[in-house]
């Protein structure tokens, strides 16, 4: 149990894909305008990442080295297609909010990077844990960025007015500008803490 | 589609709905290959070329293979395979004809496959039901928009090297703040309505 927790925490915090490895910026910036969208995206990506890690790890001795990237992309694209159809059927609102960014999970560099760097070299169980950990790290990053943007840009959290109806919302924060700005400041803040700790 | 409609589609894809700065597509190469302005130009040209050809080929695949057979749900998989093959061809041609540029683009050339702007353009073409000509123009214009953004950004970043900013902002954060300012400037095009 301790080992499982350690593997997941490593993926989610020490190797956080968005803030430490700096991968998968497009969805992080694009869908973080509100908390439900951000969490939906994070969970969808986590499911795809975990499933593709498991399958790629199972097939790691069968896939020839020369065409491995193409093979990984086909595996990932199959899971993305499944997630896309499931979301369309069961959560149509979220599906239309995330729009083109669901099929674009295929080209999310986090997933391909984990397939190449981890799942192709490690066992099924470890790869599944890595997928869950990294996926949670991505979801956490989306949660942080989307919380900041939704509160400052709309005065709401998950649609509820937590700062009162008259909160002077800075619409700029939910526009593209706010995405770049928020992520820049969050990463700068994390760098500041790491510099202070002397890591 | 009339010429005016096509022209307005192109201008809107380059300026008003810029792929990088407004739609958040293709952020990875935008941040990764923008340290020097000449590599940024090379990357912009390569992406524009791949996007234009990919828009044309994916239109043909979509309209002559997937739709007649009722296999629209395979769009994502088939488009990404088409794009991966195209990038491979571009890489081989470039290696033979422009070895210097090939070397300076390095790892980022094969990574055009995972550039979400390319797949994004193909998917948007299919979603919006553009005609063949409109699809090609949209791909070309979106690529030019990407090139415009990355070249502007690389030039700003070159100057930033000598600027004095807090240590915590070093590297990625200052680049993101710069991108925010460029994106703010592009918002000025928002009110522009053509024809």
Interface residues (C-beta under 8 A of the other chain):
Chain A: X22 X23 X25 X26 X29 X30 X69 X70 X73 X74 X77 X78 X80 X81 X84 X85 X100 X103 X104 X106 X107 X108 X109 X112 X175 X176 X177 X178 X179 X180 X181 X183 X184 X185 X187 X188 X189 X191 X192 X195
Chain B: X21 X22 X23 X24 X25 X26 X27 X28 X31 X73 X74 X75 X76 X77 X80 X81 X84 X110 X111 X113 X114 X115 X116 X119 X120 X123 X124 X127 X166 X167 X168 X169 X170 X172 X173 X174 X175 X176 X177 X179 X180 X183 X184 X187
